Structure formats: C-alpha cells, structure tokens
Amino acid sequence: MFKRKIRGKRGSPLLEEGILLGLSLFMFLIIASMVLGILDWSSNNFDEALDAISDLD
C-alpha cells in the first residue's frame, strides 16, 4: 500500500542531495569518533606500558 502511494511521485533533487549529504556527514562523524577512540585507547596503553617499564627500574 505504501509503495503504491510513492511509486508515481518524484522527490526533489535538492531533497535527495540534502539527505545524502546529511547521511554522509553522519557516517563521517561515526568513523571519526571511532578513529579518535582507537587513538585514545592506544595512547593510554602506551603510557601504561612506559609506566610499567619505568617501575621495573
């Protein structure tokens, strides 16, 4: 039923481009936050490893 209502109608190209830009920005933010999380995790582990090495002396 829903497909029949939208089958004959065409969306505005500006609306489509806006949705695609919003989606790409959202995906970029997700990927950037994942990368920053991994960098923060690795930095913390590196600092802990240096502290453990300095405690051995």
N, C-alpha and C positions, 0 to 999 in steps of 0.2 A: 504494500500500500504506500509506504513512504517513498519507495523508488519510483512509483508512477507519478507522484507529485513533483519530484525534482528532475525527472528524466527530460522533460521538454524545456526546462528553464536553463538559462546560461548565466553563470556567475560573472561578475565584473572582473576584468583582468587586473584592475588595481586591487580588488579584494583578494584575489588569488595571490598576487605578488606580496601583499601585506601579510597574508597568512604564512607564506613560505619564508619571508624574512623573519617573522616572529618565531617560527619553528627553528630556523637555522640559528638565530640568536640564543634561543633556549638550549639547543644542543651544544652550542659553543660554550655557554656558561657551565653546563654539566661537565663537559670534558675538561674545561679549565679548572673547575673545583676538584675534579679527580686528580689531575696532574699536581695541583698545589698540595693536596692531601698526601700524595705519594712523596713529594719533595720534603714536606714537613716530617713525615714518618722516617724517611731515610736520614734526615738531618738529626733527628732525635736519637736514632740508633747509632749514628756516627759519634755523636757527643757522648753517649753512654759507653761506647767502646773505648774512646780515648780516656774517659774517667776510669774505666776498669784497668786499662794499661798503666795509667799513672798510679793507681792504687797498688800495683804489683811491686813498685819500686820501694 
